[in-house]
Amino acid sequence: MSEFLNRPCPAACPWLGSPDCALCTDAERFVRHYVHGPVLCPMDEHEREFCVGEADHCGEGMFSEDQLVAMSDQELAKSVMTAWSAYVSSNCM
């Protein structure tokens, strides 16, 4: 994940140019790079474990661990964003 920490948000990010753009955490910026691409290198084992853990925990049963492990990097990143969104909707609003 460290290679993404100092990169700007991807051009396709819906918040790019918005005052809210600075609100993304390093983890969210990392995931958004894989969602919106193009990403030249695959996730390493640690990055995939992080994403599987986030989608599993925050998705609250939305995805099985087997499903998450079998996903491509982009599909896994999208699943993390979906899980984060669902978690916020069900727990924070």
C-alpha positions in Angstrom: 0.0 0.0 0.0 2.9 2.3 0.6 3.4 3.1 -3.1 0.0 4.7 -3.2 0.3 6.9 -0.1 1.8 9.9 -1.8 -0.1 9.6 -5.1 -2.9 11.9 -6.1 -6.4 10.5 -6.3 -7.1 8.7 -9.6 -8.6 10.9 -12.3 -11.9 8.9 -12.2 -12.4 9.5 -8.5 -15.8 11.2 -8.0 -14.3 13.5 -5.4 -11.4 14.7 -7.4 -11.2 18.5 -7.4 -13.8 18.6 -4.6 -13.0 20.1 -1.1 -13.9 16.6 0.2 -11.0 15.0 -1.7 -8.7 15.4 1.2 -11.0 13.3 3.4 -9.9 10.1 1.8 -7.7 8.0 4.1 -4.6 6.3 2.7 -6.5 3.0 2.6 -9.4 4.5 0.7 -7.0 6.2 -1.8 -5.3 2.8 -2.3 -8.6 1.0 -2.9 -9.8 3.7 -5.2 -6.7 3.3 -7.4 -7.7 -0.3 -8.0 -11.4 0.5 -8.6 -10.7 3.3 -11.1 -7.4 2.1 -12.5 -5.2 1.8 -14.4 -2.9 0.1 -11.9 0.3 -1.3 -13.3 1.1 -3.7 -10.6 -1.0 -6.4 -8.9 -1.8 -6.2 -5.2 0.8 -8.0 -3.1 -0.3 -10.7 -0.5 -0.4 -8.2 2.4 -2.6 -5.8 0.3 -5.0 -8.6 -0.7 -5.2 -9.8 2.9 -6.1 -6.2 4.0 -8.8 -5.9 1.4 -10.3 -9.4 2.1 -10.3 -8.5 5.8 -12.0 -5.1 5.2 -14.7 -6.5 2.8 -15.3 -9.5 5.2 -15.6 -7.4 8.3 -17.4 -4.4 7.0 -19.6 -6.4 4.5 -21.1 -8.2 7.5 -21.7 -11.4 5.5 -22.2 -9.8 2.2 -19.3 -11.8 0.7 -17.8 -15.1 1.7 -14.1 -15.2 2.2 -13.8 -17.8 -0.6 -15.6 -15.3 -3.0 -13.3 -12.5 -2.0 -10.1 -14.5 -2.3 -11.1 -15.6 -5.8 -11.8 -12.0 -7.1 -9.5 -10.0 -9.3 -7.8 -7.0 -7.7 -10.3 -4.6 -9.2 -13.3 -6.8 -8.1 -11.9 -7.1 -4.6 -11.3 -3.3 -4.4 -14.9 -2.7 -5.6 -16.1 -5.2 -2.9 -14.2 -3.2 -0.3 -15.9 0.0 -1.4 -19.3 -1.7 -1.4 -18.7 -3.1 2.1 -17.5 0.2 3.5 -20.6 1.9 2.1 -22.9 -0.7 3.5 -21.2 -0.6 6.9 -21.6 3.2 7.1 -25.2 2.9 6.0 -26.1 0.3 8.6 -24.0 1.5 11.5 -23.4 5.3 11.2 -26.6 6.8 9.9 
